[in-house]
């Protein structure tokens, strides 16, 4: 036996035992941790354990190409992390996880989000950063309990107006995409944090001044014209002051235009 083969065997056996131990612990604790195990599929030996009531599953940093169907049978799952795999597809069976509140799909190869993601009624946190998403479906409005949405580091060129229907959204991360405009509907959200840095935004809608809960806004690395970049670099207070002033100016111009259009006298007979 070559030295390389001899060195590899104990590591493989150790990894196998490590997986078995994780499954055993999951059956006892309700939390399954299979992170960083070089898994290409869900362990077949899992059927030897009662995992029916696990509430937390972490399969991050593996080599999964698709969402394991076995995971979708654990209907008590509340948190699921699939961070840093090679997934291109998500199974429709994901919708079975009706108790899920936290879903981390970041650092995969997803080019779109299937309907099953938007059939998770209790989802509060959705992290899909560092994928290949070119758009978000309008059905995102169905996530009525969503509080945090992270779609940073994708290829988004536009956002659906339905984003404005997420009435509980507090944290929206749009960093490093290809956005040229921001939908006005975002101004209707109760956002505390908004990151739109590293995009292609030139104008911030005036109605964004209505984001009264906002504590942090990041606009750096955009070709900003309104407000000017030097204003935006000073922070939220100066951005909102500028938007308010522009809104007042716009209102005055509209009023003046309206007054000028009114008839000045009676026509002579």
N, C-alpha and C positions, 0 to 999 in steps of 0.2 A: 504493500500500500504506500502510495506517495505521501510525503510529509504533509502536503496541502490537504489531501483527503482525510488524513488522520486528525488534522487540526479542525476540520470542518464538522466532523461527526459529533463531537461533544457539544458544539455550539447549537447544532440542529436539535439534538436531544434536549438540551437545556431550554431552547425556545419552546419546544413542544410541552415540556413540563410547566414552563412559565404560563403558557396559554391555559393548560389544564387547571393550574392554580387560580388563575384569574376567573375561570368559569365557576370553579368551586366557591370562590369568595363571592361571586355575583349571586349565586343561588342563596347564599346566607345573608348578604347585605342588601341586595336589591340594586347594587351599582356595578355595572360591567365596565371594566377598564381593560381594553385591548389596544391601547395606544402604542404606536411605534413597535409593532411586532412583524413588520414586513408581510402582512397578510394580503393575499390576492383574492381571497374569498372568505366567507364566514366559516369559522371552524366547524367541521362536520361533527366533531365530538360534542358540540354544544347540546345535541339532542339527548345526551346522557344526563343532562342536568335540568332541574326545573327552573327555568328562567321566565316563567309566565308572568311574574309580577314585578320584574325589574322596572325601575323608574328612571334610571340614568344609564346612558350608554356612551362610551367614548371610544371611537374607532379611528381617531385622528392619526396622521402620519403613518399610513399604511400604503398599500398598492392596489386598492380597490378600483376597478374600472367602472363599476356600476353599484347602485345601492343594493345590498344583499336583501333578498326577499325574506330571509329569516328574521331580519330586524323588524320588518313591517308586521310581524305577527305579535310583537310585544306591545300589546295595546295599552299597557299602563305607563309606557314611556312618557316622561315629562321633559327630559333634556336629551338631545342627540347631537353629538359632535362628530362630523365626518371631515374635519379640517385636514387639508394637505393629503389628498389622495389623487387619483387620476380619473375621477368620475366624469363621464361625458353625458350620462343619462340618469334620470331619476325615475324609479318605478311608479306607476299609478297607485301601487299598493301603499305608498307613503301616506295616502289619505286615510289609511286604517288607524293611524296614530292620532286619534282624536283628543288625547289628553296632552299632546305635546305643547310646551310653552316656549322652548328654546331650541333653535335649529341653527347649527353652524356648518355651512357648506363652503367656506372660504378655501382658497387655493386648490381649486379643482379645474376642470376643463369644460364647464357648463356653458353652452352657447345660448341656452334659453331656459326659462323656468316653466315646468309643466303645470297643468291645472291642479295636480295633486297637492302642490305647495300651498295653493290658495283655498284648499278644502280642510285646513287645520284651524278650527274655529277658536281655539284658545291661545294661539301663537302670540307671544309677546316680544320675542327677539328673533329676528331673521338676519343672519350674517352670510352674505354671498359675495364678499369682496374677493378680488384676485381670481376672477373667472374670465369668460369671454362673452359676457352678455352684451348684446347689441340693443336690447330693448327690454322694457318691463311691460307685462300685459295689463290691460285695463282692469282685469279681474282682481288686481291687487286690493281694490276697495273692500273685498270680502274679509280681509284680515282686520276685523273690527276691534281686536284687543291689542294690536301691534303698538309697542312703545319704542322699539329701536329697530331701525332699518339701515344696514350697512351694505351699500352696493359700490363701494369705492374700488378703484383699480379694475375697471371693466372697459367696455367699448360703447357705452351708452351715448347715443346722439340726441335723444329726446326723452322726455318723461311724460307719462299719461296724466291727463287732467284729474283722473280718478284718485291720484295720490292725495288730493285735497280732501278726500272723504275719510281718511284715516284719523278719526277724531281723538284717538288717544296717543298719537305719535309724538314723542318727545325728542328723539335723537335721530337725525337724518344725515347720513354720511354719503356724499356724492363725489368725494375727492377722486381726482385723476380719472376722468372720463373724457368724452368728446362733446360735451354739452355746449351748445351755442346760446340757448335761451332757457329760462326758468319759467315754468307755468305759474300764472298768477294765483292759481288755486292753493299753492303752497302757503300763501299768506293766511289761509284759514286754519292752519294747523296750530296746535298748542306747543310748538317747538321750543325746547330749551337750548338745544345745540343744533347748529346747521353748518356743515362743511361742504363748500362747493369749490374749494381750491383746486388748482391745476386742471382747469377746463378751458373753454373758449368763450366764456361769458363776457359780453361787452356792456350789457345793460342789466341793472338790477331793477325789477319792477317797482314802481313807486308804492304799490300796495303792500310791499314787504314791511313798510313802516308800521303795519298793524300787528306784526309779530310781537305782541307785548310781553310774552313769557320768555322771549329769547335772552339768553345770558351770554352765549358765545356764537359768533359768526366768523367763518374763515373764507376769505375771498382771494387770497394771494395766488399769484401765478395765473392770472386771467388777463386778457387784453381789455381791461376795464376803461370805459369812457364815461359811464354814468352809474354811480359816482366815479370820479377820477381815482386812479390807483393810489395817489398820495393821500386822498381822504380815507379810502378803505384801509390803508395801512395803519391808520390811527386808532382803529377799533370801532366797536359797536356804537358808542355814543355819537361819534362824528358821522358815521354812516347814516344813522337814523336822523340826525339833525339835518344832513344834506337832503335826504329823501323828503322830509317834512317841508323844507324850504322849497324844493322843486314842486311838491304837490300844491303848496299855497300859490306859487307862481303860475302853475298850470290852471288852477281854479280861477285866479284873477283874469287870466287871458281868456278863458272860456266865458266868464261873466262879461268882460268887455266886448267880446265878439257878439254875444247875445244881445247886449244893449245896442250895439251899432246896427244890428239887423232889424230893430224895432222901428215901425213907421214914426216919422217925426211930426206929422200933421195930417189934417184932412184934405182930401182932394177937393178942389173947387169944382162946382157943377157948371 
